[in-house]
Amino acid sequence: MAEALREAASGGGGLRTPSESASEEDYDETKHQTPPVSVMVRRRGQRDSYDSSATGTPDIVTLDTQTSSLGGASSSEDLRRMSAAGEKRGKTYVVASDDTELREILRKSLEREKEKTQPSRREKLRDMVFTRQFSAFDRQNQAAANSPFQGFYVLFWISVALLIVKMGADNWRKTGSPLGTNEIMKYMFRRDVVVLLLSDGVMCGLTGFGLVLQNLILRGWLDWNRTGWILQNVWQTLFIGGVIGLTLLRDWPWTHTVFFVMHGLVMLMKQHSYAFYNGHLSSVYKKRRQLEKKLKLLEHISPVNSPSQTNLPTSALSTSHLSHRPSASEYRERRMSMSKGNLADDIERITRAIDSDESLDADQVHLFERMIKWEIDALTDELKGKAQDPKRSYPNNLTFTNQYEFIGLPTLVYELEYPRSDSINWAYVAEKLSALFGVIFVMIMVSQAYIYPVVIRTIMMKEEGWTLAERFREFPWMLSDLVFPFMMEYMMAWYLIWETVLNTIAELTYFADRSFYDAWWNSVSWDQFARDWNRPVHNFLLRHVYHSSISSMRVNKHTATLITFFLSACVHELVMWCIFKKLRGYLLMLQMCQLPLVQLSRTKYMRNQKTLGNMIFWIGIFTGPSLLCSLYLIL
């Protein structure tokens, strides 16, 4: 016991904090160890030095929590019988001093008071903060409405409108219809539209697997840290495999495929966040129940009347942190920091008390009781999360309504509660829906006029037997033909999703945090762009990939960044494979090339060259989409 405590004091369990769970999601070390409280403690296997007849002390009953778990039903019943019998006969209970829960509760309780003198470790998972706010281009955003660049925003849409008028006039002159030959529209709606919508509904319904799994875990039929997370990952693999497999089975056009696969990936991320966050809370809930059982057992323990003869006076230990109710964040911060000075002395005192084989007095038992209550309060606060309503705290959140409400919200990160608006502005919904269909119309017109002819030309090259060298000679001209149309499509696709679709969903679901993007157009580096252009996905990757890599794999932040970028690149490459049915790796390679550019932007020369950094960023945005499409078409 003494060696274990000394190891903890020297940093064996404080700075590295390896994950004790097999789960890939370690929510800031969910193993809140707790003490079995007793009047006397001894080493396992050690003979009792007490002679009740000689000392006049009560009989001693040994309670070994290494072999008698408080979590089991039979062991709990045994404890209740022993507790009742002990209270009647005035017995003193003994706990083995190598009890891991006792060791951890002592160490962590002492660490909390010393944390102010030491810098805290980086949190394994960052809490997501949701606040009431509007997106940058939303008319309700006062900062954007009063921007000196508001006129350029108006000018842009006037230019787009004039471009569409010009294309419609050209189509009328050539074909007699403003829409021209309209192959893309026919391609989109020629078949399986109803099947697509029904399949999408079934896909959303299948996300209820996580709710069923979490309820099984709550009832104790499964354990999250053993089999729960494995079953969840197996289900997620089958889920995304089924989504992709259906697109291949039905041989859908690329428009159907992109919509279904992208929505399937969204549902996959939502399921992952829901399952792993609630899986973490299930561990916290289980630990709190164990603590409550131990606290109840403590109430029936009879301490010795005389002061303890050990060198562990309670006044010698710093316990001021036990005088107030903790918050979950305070609990995590204190748990993740430790001092190697006075903390070692306090642990040494407790070690001597445990090794002395002497009884602990009432003050010392009361100290253990306060420690347990403090831990229970901290765990209760963690189960509540950011929820203001106790009905939304775990496990009250494991309901059909809560789960499918999250599925409909425009966020990928699960929380117990989000900021909500008071009502639906139907005029605002109509405005966003008009913008949605208007942007789709613009994208179809641009694709029909500028992109479709290039694609048809490359198909004819292959059908006519052009060699690879001959096709490559056409590559520069093809790239120049696609640069501006693809840039236009890129901007329209981003605006369609992050400004119109997400804001419409947010308004219909009373979701008040509309920060779906930041000013990514001012990016001076690719890591800034990755953070700002798609905030929902960024928040998901931050919590469930970046911080999870640090906690579960114990890698540094640079390796975690590499893992996050690589996973994101693989998902993007998967989408390209679904569209072109070609596995080339062009997108994966170009996205991974962003990492050296990030390091370049952090050099001494580039650090203050914001205009140059923004130019490099926009050159990449201009050339990237058209370059990728050209490569997939030519090869």
C-alpha positions as CSV (number, residue, x, y, z in Angstrom):
1,M,0.0,0.0,0.0
2,A,2.8,2.4,1.0
3,E,4.7,1.7,-2.3
4,A,1.6,2.3,-4.3
5,L,0.9,5.6,-2.7
6,R,4.5,6.7,-3.0
7,E,4.3,5.8,-6.7
8,A,1.2,7.9,-7.1
9,A,2.9,10.8,-5.4
10,S,5.9,10.6,-7.6
11,G,3.7,11.0,-10.7
12,G,3.0,7.4,-11.6
13,G,-0.7,8.1,-11.9
14,G,-0.9,11.9,-12.2
15,L,0.9,13.1,-15.3
16,R,0.5,10.2,-17.6
17,T,-2.9,9.0,-16.5
18,P,-3.2,6.0,-18.9
19,S,-6.7,5.1,-19.8
20,E,-8.0,2.3,-17.7
21,S,-10.8,1.6,-20.1
22,A,-10.7,-0.3,-23.3
23,S,-12.8,2.4,-24.8
24,E,-11.4,4.7,-27.3
25,E,-13.3,7.5,-25.6
26,D,-11.8,8.4,-22.2
27,Y,-13.8,11.3,-20.9
28,D,-11.2,12.9,-18.6
29,E,-10.5,9.7,-16.8
30,T,-13.8,8.3,-15.8
31,K,-12.3,6.1,-13.1
32,H,-13.3,8.0,-10.0
33,Q,-11.9,5.7,-7.4
34,T,-13.6,5.7,-4.0
35,P,-12.6,4.6,-0.5
36,P,-14.0,1.8,1.6
37,V,-14.3,3.5,4.9
38,S,-13.5,1.7,8.1
39,V,-12.3,2.1,11.6
40,M,-9.1,0.1,11.0
41,V,-7.2,-1.0,7.9
42,R,-4.6,-3.7,7.5
43,R,-2.6,-5.3,4.7
44,R,-4.1,-8.3,2.9
45,G,-3.0,-11.5,4.5
46,Q,-1.6,-9.9,7.6
47,R,-2.5,-11.4,10.9
48,D,-4.6,-9.2,13.1
49,S,-2.5,-7.8,16.0
50,Y,-5.5,-6.9,18.0
51,D,-6.4,-9.0,21.0
52,S,-9.9,-8.0,21.9
53,S,-9.7,-9.6,25.3
54,A,-6.4,-7.8,26.2
55,T,-7.2,-4.3,24.8
56,G,-10.9,-4.2,25.5
57,T,-11.7,-3.2,21.9
58,P,-14.7,-4.6,20.1
59,D,-14.5,-7.7,18.0
60,I,-13.0,-7.2,14.5
61,V,-14.7,-8.2,11.3
62,T,-12.7,-8.2,8.2
63,L,-14.2,-6.6,5.1
64,D,-12.0,-7.3,2.0
65,T,-13.2,-5.3,-1.0
66,Q,-10.8,-7.0,-3.2
67,T,-12.9,-10.1,-3.1
68,S,-16.2,-8.6,-2.2
69,S,-17.3,-6.0,-4.7
70,L,-19.8,-3.4,-3.7
71,G,-21.3,-3.5,-7.1
72,G,-22.6,-7.0,-7.0
73,A,-26.0,-7.8,-5.6
74,S,-24.8,-10.7,-3.4
75,S,-21.9,-8.8,-2.0
76,S,-24.1,-5.7,-1.3
77,E,-26.5,-8.0,0.7
78,D,-23.5,-9.4,2.6
79,L,-22.4,-5.9,3.5
80,R,-25.8,-4.9,4.7
81,R,-26.0,-8.0,6.9
82,M,-22.5,-7.4,8.3
83,S,-23.3,-3.7,8.8
84,A,-26.4,-4.4,10.8
85,A,-24.8,-7.1,12.8
86,G,-21.8,-4.9,13.5
87,E,-24.0,-2.0,14.7
88,K,-25.8,-4.3,17.1
89,R,-22.7,-5.9,18.6
90,G,-20.5,-2.8,18.5
91,K,-17.9,-4.4,16.1
92,T,-15.1,-2.6,14.3
93,Y,-14.7,-3.2,10.6
94,V,-11.3,-3.7,8.9
95,V,-10.5,-3.0,5.3
96,A,-7.5,-4.4,3.4
97,S,-5.0,-1.6,2.9
98,D,-4.2,-2.7,-0.6
99,D,-7.8,-1.8,-1.7
100,T,-7.2,0.1,-4.9
101,E,-10.3,2.2,-4.4
102,L,-9.0,3.4,-1.0
103,R,-5.6,4.2,-2.4
104,E,-7.1,6.2,-5.2
105,I,-9.5,8.2,-3.1
106,L,-6.8,9.1,-0.7
107,R,-4.4,10.2,-3.4
108,K,-7.0,12.2,-5.4
109,S,-8.4,13.9,-2.4
110,L,-5.0,15.1,-1.4
111,E,-4.1,16.2,-4.9
112,R,-7.1,18.6,-5.0
113,E,-5.8,20.9,-2.4
114,K,-2.3,21.1,-4.0
115,E,-3.4,21.7,-7.5
116,K,-3.1,25.5,-7.3
117,T,0.7,25.2,-7.0
118,Q,1.1,23.2,-10.2
119,P,0.1,23.8,-13.8
120,S,-2.8,21.5,-14.8
121,R,-2.5,19.1,-17.6
122,R,-4.3,19.6,-20.9
123,E,-7.8,18.3,-20.7
124,K,-8.3,15.1,-22.6
125,L,-11.6,16.3,-24.1
126,R,-12.7,19.8,-24.5
127,D,-16.2,20.7,-23.5
128,M,-18.2,22.2,-26.3
129,V,-19.7,25.6,-25.4
130,F,-23.0,26.5,-27.2
131,T,-24.3,30.0,-27.0
132,R,-27.0,32.1,-28.7
133,Q,-25.5,33.5,-31.9
134,F,-26.2,34.0,-35.6
135,S,-24.1,33.0,-38.6
136,A,-22.0,35.7,-40.3
137,F,-24.2,36.3,-43.4
138,D,-27.5,36.1,-41.5
139,R,-29.5,39.3,-41.6
140,Q,-30.2,38.9,-37.9
141,N,-26.5,39.2,-37.2
142,Q,-26.1,42.9,-36.3
143,A,-22.3,42.8,-36.6
144,A,-22.6,41.5,-40.2
145,A,-25.4,43.9,-41.1
146,N,-23.3,46.9,-40.0
147,S,-20.2,45.6,-41.7
148,P,-18.4,48.1,-44.0
149,F,-18.2,45.3,-46.6
150,Q,-22.0,44.7,-46.7
151,G,-22.1,46.4,-50.1
152,F,-19.8,43.8,-51.6
153,Y,-22.1,41.1,-50.4
154,V,-25.0,42.7,-52.2
155,L,-22.8,43.3,-55.3
156,F,-21.9,39.6,-55.3
157,W,-25.5,38.4,-55.5
158,I,-26.4,41.0,-58.1
159,S,-23.5,39.7,-60.2
160,V,-24.7,36.1,-59.8
161,A,-28.2,37.2,-60.8
162,L,-26.9,38.9,-64.0
163,L,-24.8,35.9,-64.8
164,I,-27.9,33.6,-64.6
165,V,-29.9,36.0,-66.8
166,K,-27.1,36.0,-69.4
167,M,-26.9,32.2,-69.4
168,G,-30.7,31.9,-69.7
169,A,-30.7,34.3,-72.7
170,D,-27.9,32.3,-74.4
171,N,-29.9,29.1,-73.8
172,W,-33.0,30.7,-75.2
173,R,-31.2,31.8,-78.3
174,K,-29.6,28.3,-78.9
175,T,-32.3,25.9,-77.8
176,G,-35.5,27.9,-77.4
177,S,-35.5,27.2,-73.6
178,P,-33.9,29.3,-70.8
179,L,-32.8,26.0,-69.2
180,G,-31.1,24.8,-72.4
181,T,-30.9,21.1,-72.9
182,N,-31.2,20.6,-69.2
183,E,-29.4,17.3,-69.0
184,I,-28.4,17.7,-65.3
185,M,-31.9,18.3,-64.1
186,K,-33.1,15.3,-66.0
187,Y,-30.2,13.2,-64.6
188,M,-31.1,14.2,-61.1
189,F,-34.7,13.3,-61.2
190,R,-34.9,10.6,-63.8
191,R,-35.3,7.7,-61.3
192,D,-35.4,6.5,-57.7
193,V,-36.2,9.9,-56.1
194,V,-38.9,8.3,-53.9
195,V,-36.7,5.3,-53.1
196,L,-33.9,7.8,-52.1
197,L,-36.2,9.7,-49.7
198,L,-37.6,6.5,-48.2
199,S,-34.1,5.1,-47.7
200,D,-33.0,8.3,-46.1
201,G,-35.9,8.0,-43.6
202,V,-35.1,4.4,-42.8
203,M,-31.4,5.4,-42.3
204,C,-32.4,8.1,-39.8
205,G,-34.6,5.7,-38.0
206,L,-31.8,3.1,-37.6
207,T,-29.9,5.6,-35.4
208,G,-32.1,4.5,-32.5
209,F,-29.6,1.6,-32.0
210,G,-27.6,3.8,-29.7
211,L,-30.6,4.5,-27.5
212,V,-31.3,0.8,-27.1
213,L,-27.7,0.0,-26.3
214,Q,-27.4,2.8,-23.7
215,N,-30.6,1.6,-22.0
216,L,-29.1,-1.9,-21.8
217,I,-26.0,-0.4,-20.2
218,L,-28.1,1.6,-17.8
219,R,-29.9,-1.6,-16.6
220,G,-26.6,-3.3,-16.0
221,W,-27.0,-5.9,-18.8
222,L,-23.9,-4.6,-20.6
223,D,-20.9,-2.6,-19.5
224,W,-19.8,0.3,-21.6
225,N,-16.1,-0.1,-20.9
226,R,-16.1,-3.8,-21.7
227,T,-18.5,-4.7,-24.5
228,G,-20.6,-1.6,-25.0
229,W,-18.1,0.5,-27.0
230,I,-17.2,-2.6,-29.1
231,L,-20.8,-3.2,-30.0
232,Q,-21.3,0.4,-30.9
233,N,-18.2,0.4,-33.2
234,V,-19.4,-2.8,-34.9
235,W,-22.8,-1.2,-35.5
236,Q,-21.2,1.9,-36.9
237,T,-19.2,-0.1,-39.4
238,L,-22.2,-2.1,-40.5
239,F,-24.2,1.2,-40.7
240,I,-21.9,3.1,-43.0
241,G,-21.2,-0.1,-45.0
242,G,-24.9,-0.5,-45.6
243,V,-25.2,3.1,-46.7
244,I,-22.5,2.8,-49.3
245,G,-23.6,-0.7,-50.3
246,L,-27.1,0.6,-51.1
247,T,-25.8,3.2,-53.5
248,L,-23.9,0.5,-55.3
249,L,-26.8,-1.9,-55.3
250,R,-29.2,0.7,-56.8
251,D,-26.6,2.1,-59.1
252,W,-27.7,5.6,-58.2
253,P,-26.5,8.7,-60.2
254,W,-23.8,10.7,-58.5
255,T,-26.3,13.3,-57.3
256,H,-28.3,10.6,-55.3
257,T,-25.0,9.0,-54.1
258,V,-23.5,12.3,-52.8
259,F,-26.6,13.2,-50.9
260,F,-27.1,9.8,-49.4
261,V,-23.5,9.1,-48.5
262,M,-23.0,12.6,-47.0
263,H,-26.1,12.3,-44.9
264,G,-25.1,8.8,-43.9
265,L,-21.7,10.2,-42.6
266,V,-23.6,12.9,-40.7
267,M,-25.8,10.2,-39.0
268,L,-22.7,8.2,-38.3
269,M,-21.0,11.1,-36.5
270,K,-24.2,11.8,-34.5
271,Q,-24.5,8.2,-33.4
272,H,-20.8,8.1,-32.3
273,S,-21.1,11.3,-30.3
274,Y,-24.4,10.2,-28.7
275,A,-23.1,6.8,-27.8
276,F,-19.7,7.7,-26.5
277,Y,-20.8,10.7,-24.4
278,N,-23.6,8.7,-22.8
279,G,-21.2,5.8,-22.4
280,H,-18.9,8.0,-20.4
281,L,-21.9,9.2,-18.3
282,S,-22.9,5.6,-17.6
283,S,-19.4,5.0,-16.1
284,V,-19.9,8.1,-13.9
285,Y,-23.4,7.0,-12.9
286,K,-22.2,3.6,-12.0
287,K,-19.4,5.0,-9.9
288,R,-21.7,7.4,-8.1
289,R,-24.0,4.5,-7.2
290,Q,-21.0,2.6,-5.7
291,L,-20.1,5.6,-3.7
292,E,-23.6,6.0,-2.3
293,K,-23.5,2.4,-1.2
294,K,-20.2,3.0,0.6
295,L,-21.5,6.1,2.2
296,K,-24.6,4.3,3.5
297,L,-22.3,1.6,4.9
298,L,-20.2,4.2,6.6
299,E,-23.3,5.4,8.6
300,H,-23.4,2.0,10.4
301,I,-19.7,2.0,11.4
302,S,-18.8,2.5,15.1
303,P,-15.4,4.3,15.5
304,V,-13.3,4.0,18.6
305,N,-14.0,6.5,21.3
306,S,-10.4,7.3,22.2
307,P,-8.3,9.4,19.9
308,S,-6.2,7.5,17.4
309,Q,-2.6,6.9,18.3
310,T,-1.5,7.2,14.7
311,N,0.5,10.0,13.2
312,L,-2.5,11.1,11.2
313,P,-4.3,14.0,12.9
314,T,-7.0,15.3,10.6
315,S,-5.8,18.9,11.3
316,A,-2.5,18.1,9.6
317,L,-4.2,17.5,6.3
318,S,-5.4,20.2,3.9
319,T,-9.1,19.6,3.4
320,S,-10.5,23.1,2.6
321,H,-11.6,21.9,-0.8
322,L,-14.2,19.7,0.9
323,S,-16.1,22.6,2.4
324,H,-18.0,23.5,-0.7
325,R,-19.9,21.7,-3.4
326,P,-17.7,21.1,-6.4
327,S,-18.4,21.6,-10.1
328,A,-17.6,19.0,-12.7
329,S,-15.0,21.3,-14.3
330,E,-13.3,21.9,-10.9
331,Y,-13.4,18.2,-10.2
332,R,-11.6,17.4,-13.4
333,E,-9.0,20.2,-13.0
334,R,-8.2,19.1,-9.5
335,R,-8.1,15.5,-10.5
336,M,-5.6,16.2,-13.3
337,S,-3.0,18.0,-11.2
338,M,-0.8,17.1,-8.3
339,S,2.0,18.4,-6.1
340,K,5.2,16.5,-5.3
341,G,6.0,18.4,-2.1
342,N,3.5,18.6,0.7
343,L,1.3,16.0,-1.1
344,A,4.0,13.4,-0.6
345,D,4.2,14.2,3.1
346,D,0.4,13.9,3.5
347,I,0.4,10.5,1.7
348,E,3.3,9.4,3.9
349,R,1.2,10.2,7.0
350,I,-1.8,8.2,5.7
351,T,0.6,5.4,4.7
352,R,1.9,5.2,8.3
353,A,-1.6,5.3,9.7
354,I,-2.6,2.4,7.4
355,D,0.5,0.4,8.2
356,S,0.3,1.0,11.9
357,D,-2.6,-1.4,12.4
358,E,-4.2,0.9,14.9
359,S,-7.8,2.1,15.0
360,L,-8.9,5.4,13.4
361,D,-10.8,7.8,15.6
362,A,-14.1,9.5,14.8
363,D,-12.5,12.6,13.2
364,Q,-10.5,10.4,10.8
365,V,-13.6,8.4,9.8
366,H,-15.5,11.7,9.4
367,L,-12.8,12.9,7.0
368,F,-13.3,9.8,4.8
369,E,-17.1,10.5,4.9
370,R,-16.5,14.1,3.7
371,M,-14.3,12.8,0.9
372,I,-17.0,10.5,-0.3
373,K,-19.7,13.1,-0.2
374,W,-17.4,15.5,-2.1
375,E,-16.9,12.9,-4.8
376,I,-20.6,12.2,-5.0
377,D,-21.4,15.9,-5.4
378,A,-18.8,16.2,-8.2
379,L,-20.1,13.1,-10.0
380,T,-23.7,14.4,-9.7
381,D,-22.6,17.7,-11.2
382,E,-20.9,15.9,-14.1
383,L,-24.1,13.9,-14.8
384,K,-26.0,17.1,-15.0
385,G,-23.6,18.6,-17.5
386,K,-24.8,22.0,-18.8
387,A,-28.4,21.1,-18.4
388,Q,-30.5,23.5,-16.3
389,D,-33.4,21.1,-16.0
390,P,-32.7,18.0,-13.9
391,K,-35.0,16.1,-16.2
392,R,-32.3,16.3,-18.9
393,S,-29.5,15.0,-16.7
394,Y,-28.3,11.4,-17.1
395,P,-30.0,8.9,-17.1
396,N,-33.2,10.9,-17.6
397,N,-32.0,11.9,-21.0
398,L,-32.1,8.3,-22.4
399,T,-35.5,8.7,-24.0
400,F,-36.9,8.3,-27.5
401,T,-37.7,12.0,-27.7
402,N,-34.2,13.2,-26.6
403,Q,-32.4,10.9,-28.9
404,Y,-34.3,11.7,-32.1
405,E,-34.4,15.4,-31.1
406,F,-30.6,15.3,-31.3
407,I,-30.7,13.6,-34.6
408,G,-32.7,16.5,-36.0
409,L,-30.5,19.3,-34.6
410,P,-27.9,21.0,-36.8
411,T,-24.9,19.8,-34.6
412,L,-22.8,16.7,-34.5
413,V,-21.7,16.9,-30.9
414,Y,-24.1,15.6,-28.3
415,E,-24.8,17.6,-25.1
416,L,-27.5,17.2,-22.5
417,E,-28.9,20.6,-23.3
418,Y,-28.4,23.3,-25.9
419,P,-29.4,27.0,-26.1
420,R,-32.9,27.2,-27.6
421,S,-34.9,30.0,-29.3
422,D,-38.4,30.9,-28.0
423,S,-40.4,30.6,-31.2
424,I,-40.2,29.9,-35.0
425,N,-40.0,32.9,-37.3
426,W,-41.9,31.5,-40.3
427,A,-41.0,34.5,-42.5
428,Y,-37.3,33.7,-41.8
429,V,-37.9,30.1,-42.7
430,A,-39.5,31.1,-46.0
431,E,-36.6,33.4,-46.7
432,K,-34.0,30.7,-46.2
433,L,-36.0,28.1,-48.2
434,S,-36.2,30.6,-51.1
435,A,-32.5,31.1,-50.9
436,L,-32.0,27.3,-50.7
437,F,-33.9,26.6,-54.0
438,G,-32.4,29.7,-55.6
439,V,-28.9,28.6,-54.9
440,I,-29.7,25.1,-56.2
441,F,-31.0,26.6,-59.4
442,V,-27.8,28.7,-59.8
443,M,-25.6,25.6,-59.3
444,I,-27.6,23.7,-61.9
445,M,-27.3,26.5,-64.4
446,V,-23.6,26.9,-63.9
447,S,-22.9,23.2,-64.1
448,Q,-25.0,22.8,-67.3
449,A,-23.3,25.8,-69.0
450,Y,-19.7,25.4,-68.0
451,I,-18.9,22.0,-66.4
452,Y,-21.1,19.5,-68.3
453,P,-19.6,20.2,-71.7
454,V,-16.1,19.6,-70.3
455,V,-17.1,16.3,-68.8
456,I,-18.8,15.1,-72.0
457,R,-15.6,16.0,-73.9
458,T,-13.4,13.8,-71.6
459,I,-15.8,10.9,-72.0
460,M,-15.6,11.2,-75.7
461,M,-11.8,11.2,-75.6
462,K,-11.9,7.9,-73.8
463,E,-14.5,6.4,-76.0
464,E,-12.6,7.4,-79.1
465,G,-9.4,5.7,-77.8
466,W,-7.2,8.7,-77.0
467,T,-4.0,7.7,-75.3
468,L,-3.1,8.9,-71.8
469,A,-0.4,11.2,-73.3
470,E,-3.0,12.8,-75.7
471,R,-5.4,13.3,-72.9
472,F,-2.8,14.9,-70.7
473,R,-2.0,17.4,-73.5
474,E,-5.6,18.6,-73.0
475,F,-5.2,18.8,-69.3
476,P,-4.1,22.5,-69.0
477,W,-7.0,23.6,-71.2
478,M,-9.5,21.5,-69.3
479,L,-8.2,22.9,-66.0
480,S,-8.5,26.5,-67.2
481,D,-12.1,25.8,-68.4
482,L,-13.0,24.5,-65.0
483,V,-11.3,26.9,-62.6
484,F,-13.9,29.6,-62.5
485,P,-17.0,27.3,-62.7
486,F,-15.7,25.1,-60.0
487,M,-14.9,28.1,-57.8
488,M,-18.5,29.3,-58.3
489,E,-19.9,25.8,-57.5
490,Y,-17.7,25.6,-54.4
491,M,-18.9,28.9,-53.0
492,M,-22.5,28.1,-53.8
493,A,-22.3,24.6,-52.3
494,W,-20.8,26.0,-49.1
495,Y,-23.5,28.8,-48.9
496,L,-26.2,26.3,-49.6
497,I,-25.3,23.9,-46.7
498,W,-23.9,26.2,-44.0
499,E,-26.0,29.2,-44.5
500,T,-29.4,28.1,-45.9
501,V,-29.9,24.4,-44.9
502,L,-28.4,24.6,-41.4
503,N,-30.1,27.9,-40.6
504,T,-33.5,26.5,-41.8
505,I,-33.1,23.4,-39.6
506,A,-32.0,25.5,-36.7
507,E,-35.0,27.7,-36.9
508,L,-37.4,24.8,-37.2
509,T,-35.8,23.0,-34.2
510,Y,-35.4,26.1,-32.0
511,F,-31.7,25.7,-32.1
512,A,-30.1,29.0,-31.0
513,D,-26.4,28.5,-31.7
514,R,-26.0,29.3,-35.4
515,S,-22.2,29.5,-35.4
516,F,-21.9,27.0,-38.2
517,Y,-18.9,28.8,-39.7
518,D,-16.5,31.6,-39.0
519,A,-14.7,34.1,-41.3
520,W,-12.8,31.4,-43.2
521,W,-12.4,33.7,-46.2
522,N,-9.8,35.6,-44.1
523,S,-7.8,32.5,-43.4
524,V,-4.0,32.9,-43.5
525,S,-3.3,29.2,-42.9
526,W,-5.0,25.9,-43.7
527,D,-5.4,24.9,-40.1
528,Q,-7.4,28.2,-39.6
529,F,-9.5,27.3,-42.6
530,A,-10.1,23.8,-41.2
531,R,-11.4,25.3,-38.0
532,D,-13.6,28.0,-39.5
533,W,-15.3,26.8,-42.6
534,N,-17.2,23.9,-41.1
535,R,-17.6,24.3,-37.3
536,P,-19.9,21.4,-36.7
537,V,-17.5,18.9,-38.2
538,H,-14.5,20.7,-36.5
539,N,-16.1,20.4,-33.1
540,F,-16.8,16.7,-33.7
541,L,-13.2,16.0,-34.7
542,L,-11.9,18.1,-31.8
543,R,-13.8,16.1,-29.2
544,H,-14.0,12.6,-30.7
545,V,-10.8,12.3,-32.7
546,Y,-8.2,14.9,-31.6
547,H,-8.7,14.7,-27.8
548,S,-9.6,11.0,-27.9
549,S,-6.3,10.3,-29.7
550,I,-4.4,12.1,-26.9
551,S,-6.3,10.4,-24.1
552,S,-6.6,6.8,-25.4
553,M,-3.4,6.5,-27.5
554,R,-1.4,8.9,-25.3
555,V,0.1,10.7,-28.3
556,N,1.3,14.3,-28.4
557,K,-0.8,17.1,-29.9
558,H,1.2,17.0,-33.2
559,T,0.5,13.3,-33.7
560,A,-3.1,13.9,-32.8
561,T,-3.3,16.6,-35.4
562,L,-1.9,14.2,-38.0
563,I,-4.4,11.5,-37.1
564,T,-7.3,14.0,-37.3
565,F,-6.2,15.3,-40.7
566,F,-5.6,11.8,-42.0
567,L,-9.0,10.6,-40.9
568,S,-10.7,13.6,-42.5
569,A,-8.8,13.1,-45.7
570,C,-9.8,9.4,-45.8
571,V,-13.5,10.3,-45.4
572,H,-13.2,12.9,-48.2
573,E,-11.5,10.3,-50.5
574,L,-14.3,7.8,-49.7
575,V,-16.8,10.3,-51.0
576,M,-14.8,10.8,-54.2
577,W,-14.7,7.0,-54.7
578,C,-18.5,6.9,-54.3
579,I,-18.8,9.5,-57.0
580,F,-16.2,8.4,-59.6
581,K,-15.9,4.7,-58.6
582,K,-12.1,5.2,-58.7
583,L,-9.7,5.0,-55.9
584,R,-6.9,7.3,-56.8
585,G,-6.0,9.2,-53.6
586,Y,-5.7,12.6,-55.2
587,L,-7.9,14.3,-52.6
588,L,-6.2,12.5,-49.8
589,M,-2.8,13.5,-51.0
590,L,-3.7,17.2,-51.5
591,Q,-5.4,17.4,-48.1
592,M,-2.4,15.9,-46.3
593,C,-0.2,18.4,-48.2
594,Q,-1.9,21.1,-46.1
595,L,0.1,20.0,-43.0
596,P,3.5,21.2,-44.5
597,L,1.8,24.4,-45.5
598,V,0.5,24.8,-41.9
599,Q,4.1,24.5,-40.7
600,L,5.2,27.0,-43.3
601,S,2.6,29.5,-42.1
602,R,4.1,29.3,-38.6
603,T,7.7,30.1,-39.6
604,K,9.2,33.4,-38.6
605,Y,8.9,34.8,-42.1
606,M,5.3,33.9,-42.7
607,R,4.0,34.6,-39.2
608,N,3.4,38.3,-39.8
609,Q,2.7,38.0,-43.6
610,K,-1.1,37.8,-43.3
611,T,-1.8,39.1,-46.8
612,L,0.6,36.6,-48.4
613,G,-0.9,33.8,-46.3
614,N,-4.4,34.7,-47.4
615,M,-3.2,34.8,-51.1
616,I,-1.7,31.3,-50.8
617,F,-5.0,30.1,-49.2
618,W,-7.2,31.5,-52.0
619,I,-4.9,30.2,-54.7
620,G,-5.4,26.7,-53.2
621,I,-9.2,27.2,-53.1
622,F,-9.2,28.4,-56.7
623,T,-7.1,25.6,-58.1
624,G,-7.9,22.6,-55.8
625,P,-11.5,21.6,-56.9
626,S,-10.9,22.0,-60.6
627,L,-7.5,20.2,-60.3
628,L,-9.1,17.3,-58.6
629,C,-12.0,17.0,-61.0
630,S,-9.6,17.2,-64.0
631,L,-7.4,14.4,-62.6
632,Y,-10.4,12.1,-62.0
633,L,-11.7,12.8,-65.5
634,I,-8.4,12.5,-67.4
635,L,-7.1,9.3,-65.6
